[in-house]
Amino acid sequence: MLSSEESENLGFFNVDDISELVGMKRGAIYAAISRGKDGTDIPPSVTFGRKRRWRKVDYIEWERKLD
């Protein structure tokens, strides 16, 4: 399993990073995932075991689609 530092070095954001970038609270991020809005209301994410991460390239692509 990847550590937080390893995932960051590989180009991933954690939930706190995404929360800050999209202006939503952590709970709202997880609620969007539960509602199936991963990739629409929030950037698409991937899981590593029990950890959820967001690829930086996916975030950039998602943000471009908003414009």
C-alpha positions as CSV (number, residue, x, y, z in Angstrom):
1,M,0.0,0.0,0.0
2,L,1.2,3.5,-0.8
3,S,2.0,5.9,2.0
4,S,0.6,9.5,1.8
5,E,4.1,10.8,0.8
6,E,4.5,8.1,-1.9
7,S,1.1,8.9,-3.4
8,E,1.8,12.6,-3.4
9,N,5.1,12.0,-5.2
10,L,3.3,9.9,-7.8
11,G,0.9,12.8,-8.7
12,F,-2.0,12.2,-6.4
13,F,-4.1,14.4,-4.1
14,N,-5.6,13.2,-0.8
15,V,-9.1,14.2,0.4
16,D,-7.8,17.3,2.3
17,D,-6.2,18.5,-0.9
18,I,-9.3,18.0,-3.0
19,S,-11.5,19.5,-0.3
20,E,-9.4,22.7,-0.5
21,L,-9.2,22.7,-4.3
22,V,-12.9,22.3,-4.9
23,G,-14.1,24.3,-1.9
24,M,-16.0,21.5,-0.2
25,K,-15.8,20.0,3.2
26,R,-14.4,16.5,3.6
27,G,-17.8,15.1,4.5
28,A,-19.3,16.7,1.4
29,I,-16.6,15.0,-0.8
30,Y,-17.4,11.6,0.7
31,A,-21.2,12.2,0.4
32,A,-20.7,13.0,-3.3
33,I,-18.9,9.7,-3.7
34,S,-21.7,7.9,-1.9
35,R,-24.2,9.5,-4.2
36,G,-22.3,8.3,-7.3
37,K,-21.2,11.8,-8.2
38,D,-17.5,10.9,-8.4
39,G,-16.3,12.4,-11.7
40,T,-19.2,14.8,-12.0
41,D,-19.7,16.9,-8.9
42,I,-16.1,16.2,-7.8
43,P,-13.1,15.0,-9.7
44,P,-12.8,11.2,-10.4
45,S,-10.9,9.3,-7.7
46,V,-9.1,6.0,-7.4
47,T,-8.7,3.7,-4.3
48,F,-5.6,2.2,-2.9
49,G,-6.9,-0.4,-0.4
50,R,-9.1,1.7,1.9
51,K,-7.6,5.0,0.9
52,R,-9.1,7.2,-1.8
53,R,-6.8,9.4,-3.9
54,W,-7.3,11.8,-6.8
55,R,-4.9,11.8,-9.7
56,K,-3.6,15.3,-10.4
57,V,-4.1,14.8,-14.1
58,D,-7.7,13.8,-13.5
59,Y,-8.3,16.9,-11.4
60,I,-6.9,19.1,-14.1
61,E,-9.0,17.4,-16.8
62,W,-12.2,17.7,-14.6
63,E,-11.5,21.4,-13.9
64,R,-11.1,22.1,-17.6
65,K,-14.5,20.5,-18.3
66,L,-16.1,22.9,-15.9
67,D,-15.2,25.9,-18.0
